[in-house]
Amino acid sequence: MKLKKFFKSSKKRNQAVVFFTIMVCLLAAGFVFYRTFAFYEEKRAFNVLQGRVGDFDYDVKLAVLVDGEKVDQVPERGLYRVTSTCNEGEVSTWDYNAWALSIENIQTNTKCKVSFTSGLSDAEYNNYIEAGKALRRNTYRGKDITEYYNNGSLYTMISDGTFKDIYVGDFFNANGVTWLIADLDNYLYSGDQELAKHHATIIPAKPLMETSMNATNTTEGAYIGSQMASETLPSLVSADGLIGKAFGHHLIEYRTLLSKQVNPEGINQTGGKWSGASDEWGWYSRKIDLMSEVNVYGTTVWSSSGYDTGIDNRQYALFQLKPEFINSYGNARFHYWLKAVSSATCFVYVNAIGEASFGWNASIAFGVRPRFLID
């Protein structure tokens, strides 16, 4: 009898164990199914990026839409209006310069929805252009963009004002010379007849040649009256010239203010050691000129007077970002003329050792490193 009771109780216990096991399995299967479905739904909604975004300390999941359609990645930098929403309490904004999402008060398990909408208003388009230009003017990249020159897209990216893939310091090879992007739109709206074209300011990586400012040791006629300004430089941008062949009709004619007269007895800004100073200027239509001291150094050093600077009163972004390019490139140092008068017999120049210099006579042969504008 006791044995019979034992078997009955054992049978009940086994049934309970089996029932408990089945229930556990059902619960586990339900949990797995729920998590799988939830993960699938989350993946469908946040299908772009799981992991670190920018410098965030937490994992961030993004759902990205372009013109209302879900996409698998953030679109390339472009003409989009961008809106974003994240978890409650988090403040998200789109950084157009960095082309990345910025989040304040970030939390764990952050989820954000970022929408890109094309078709900008005029005001939004202008803001986009200015943001992109500011980024490119203040970022040195040093990329070889010869491909853009060869296929013509370089000019499109300049003339439409987007400068889509052009940065200060980028370079390209044309007509046997390496050319540098020295600045972007830095002469925009300047001149007595304003320059309204988007443009890139170009300089050769190294001087193109060595020659004198004048045949004799005089600065009479100032910069515009020099042999350099009246003969040497125009020959470079002629149809058969080195620069003219390379850039043709993409060379921009601009209006600029240049020194045209020197008082040989005038007191100059070179510390009074020599006499002679520019004392008159005028407006001229030009396609090429030498740089000013301000273009190179960001300030005047040995220029004889304010008449030497004109509209060339701002430093090129290239020399702010890569000051070693002032007197060197590719581990080679060089000297070259600038357009400023320093005395009755001398013009200013950049010395190969990095010194701002002024004491060499106008008839000495120095490097020619001009600047010109293209669109």
Summary of the structure (lengths in Angstrom):
residues: 375
radius of gyration: 33.5
end to end distance: 108.2
largest distance: 138.3
contacts: 1175
relative contact order: 0.10
helix: 29%
strand: 29%
